[in-house]
Amino acid sequence: MVPDQPEQNPSTLFPARRITRLLLDLKARLGQTDGQLSYDDWARITGRPANTIASWCAGGAAHQLEVLLASMERLTEPERHQLIDRAWRDYPTLGHSKLAHDFVACSRLATLLQQPSGLTFIQGGPEHMRTFVVSALGHSAGDPNMKRATVAGVDIHRPDALVPVIGVTYLDNPLCPADIERQFNRFWPSVLAKGSRLILLNDVWRAIPALHREIMETANNAHVVVADVAALKPGDLTIGVSAPVHLVTVSPARERTEWIRVEIQAA
């Protein structure tokens, strides 16, 4: 068989107009969530060129989508949902059920997110809960219902379980502190150069003691959110920071262990 040559008559293939309608509806839905979505914005989300996405939305060939949809329409509805749900990465936001069970804590986190500068340190555990909360802050920074903030930062985790935050550099799960320090030193200057209002640093603090002072001074001009293993008190973070300082401690909620309990203390 010649590759890319379907055995069927083209008229029996998945209708291109349905793919176009799906993409346009998806663009509109994403716009409702994140504000008006341009093709450049969509390209940053997906990692595909903006002109390619625009071509698909104008009826251009999207053969991979044809294969996917033509195959999945032959499954039962529960089977389709099961496969799709299994493929998703989790999308952390302040409205996610893992956090939204405590509307008071979510409201306080949203208030913290509006700060133009300051230092917020997320501690406690387990590690995946710290990562979820710092990611939720990053994604929620683009919420059209709040004052939007550009985001930059470094996260040591590969984004294979959570939707990555646009603007954050993700490392490949380095375990050695020396490797973390070396890679962080490589990316930190570009993080500063972006001039972002919100800077997220996840699980790098322990490996970069030489940069603690510089990071804390950066918090006087931007809102720096650091997440790491620690047992700090609010007063431990105030040296060199004139902007607001907050300590956020996470732990499993008593009601349901997958929920995240959040406690916030001001210095």
C-alpha positions, -999 to 999 in steps of 0.1 A, spaced: 0 0 0 13 35 -8 17 56 24 -8 84 30 -31 71 3 -65 61 18 -82 31 5 -116 48 9 -133 72 -14 -125 107 -1 -162 114 3 -163 88 31 -135 103 51 -141 124 82 -157 157 70 -132 186 70 -160 211 79 -165 192 112 -129 196 121 -130 233 112 -161 238 133 -145 220 162 -113 241 161 -133 274 159 -155 263 188 -124 253 208 -108 287 200 -139 305 212 -141 284 244 -104 291 252 -111 328 246 -139 327 272 -115 312 297 -83 333 290 -97 363 273 -97 368 235 -74 342 221 -52 352 191 -35 326 169 -1 337 184 -15 330 219 -28 296 207 6 288 193 23 295 226 -2 270 243 2 242 217 38 247 205 26 247 169 31 276 144 4 302 145 0 301 107 -5 263 108 -33 266 133 -49 295 113 -48 273 82 -65 244 100 -92 268 112 -97 280 76 -103 245 64 -67 235 56 -57 198 58 -54 184 93 -48 147 86 -39 138 122 -71 152 135 -90 134 108 -75 101 119 -82 108 156 -118 118 151 -126 92 125 -113 66 149 -129 79 181 -163 83 167 -165 45 164 -162 41 202 -191 44 226 -194 77 244 -181 63 278 -151 48 259 -144 81 242 -145 100 275 -123 74 292 -96 77 266 -97 115 265 -96 118 303 -67 94 304 -47 115 279 -52 148 297 -27 165 319 -42 181 350 -48 219 346 -42 235 380 -61 267 387 -75 283 418 -109 271 407 -97 234 406 -116 211 430 -83 203 448 -82 239 460 -118 252 455 -131 232 484 -117 259 506 -131 291 491 -116 313 518 -80 300 511 -87 304 473 -98 340 478 -67 348 498 -44 332 472 -62 353 445 -55 384 466 -18 374 469 -17 370 431 -26 406 426 5 419 444 29 438 421 58 427 443 66 406 473 79 371 483 55 342 487 71 309 500 52 277 496 63 249 519 48 217 533 40 187 513 39 163 496 59 177 467 32 173 441 9 195 462 34 223 463 39 219 426 1 220 421 -3 252 441 25 271 424 12 260 390 -23 271 399 -10 305 407 8 307 374 -22 297 354 -46 319 373 -23 349 367 -39 350 332 -75 349 345 -94 378 327 -113 384 360 -81 394 377 -53 419 369 -33 399 344 4 393 350 31 381 327 49 350 341 84 338 341 103 312 362 120 279 365 105 245 376 128 214 379 99 191 370 92 178 335 56 189 327 42 154 321 15 154 347 4 191 348 -3 216 321 28 238 319 26 275 327 34 297 297 66 316 304 81 290 329 112 270 319 108 233 328 139 212 335 142 174 330 138 163 366 174 168 377 181 151 411 216 162 418 218 197 436 248 206 415 229 199 383 199 220 395 222 248 404 241 247 371 208 247 350 192 273 372 222 296 368 218 292 330 182 303 329 180 328 358 194 358 338 167 353 311 140 351 338 151 385 351 154 399 316 117 392 309 107 418 335 77 397 344 55 407 373 52 371 386 82 348 389 77 312 399 106 291 413 97 255 421 120 231 440 152 250 432 157 270 465 177 243 484 201 239 455 210 276 451 219 291 485 243 315 468 213 332 450 189 335 480 199 371 486 194 381 449 161 363 447 148 381 478 160 414 465 141 407 432 110 404 453 111 441 459 103 447 422 83 416 412 61 390 430 84 360 435 68 327 444 91 301 457 80 265 464 103 240 482 107 217 512 112 239 543 100 245 578 102 282 578 85 309 600 73 342 585 101 361 601 128 339 584 120 356 550 119 393 558 156 401 556 163 422 525 126 423 514 107 455 519 77 442 499 50 420 515 62 385 526 38 355 530 43 319 540 20 294 524 19 259 540 2 230 521 -9 196 533 -35 170 525 -70 180 536 -87 159 563 -119 157 543 -103 141 512 -66 133 509 -65 145 472 -77 179 483 -51 205 493 -52 223 526 -37 258 524 -26 280 553 -14 315 547 7 336 572 19 371 567 53 382 580 
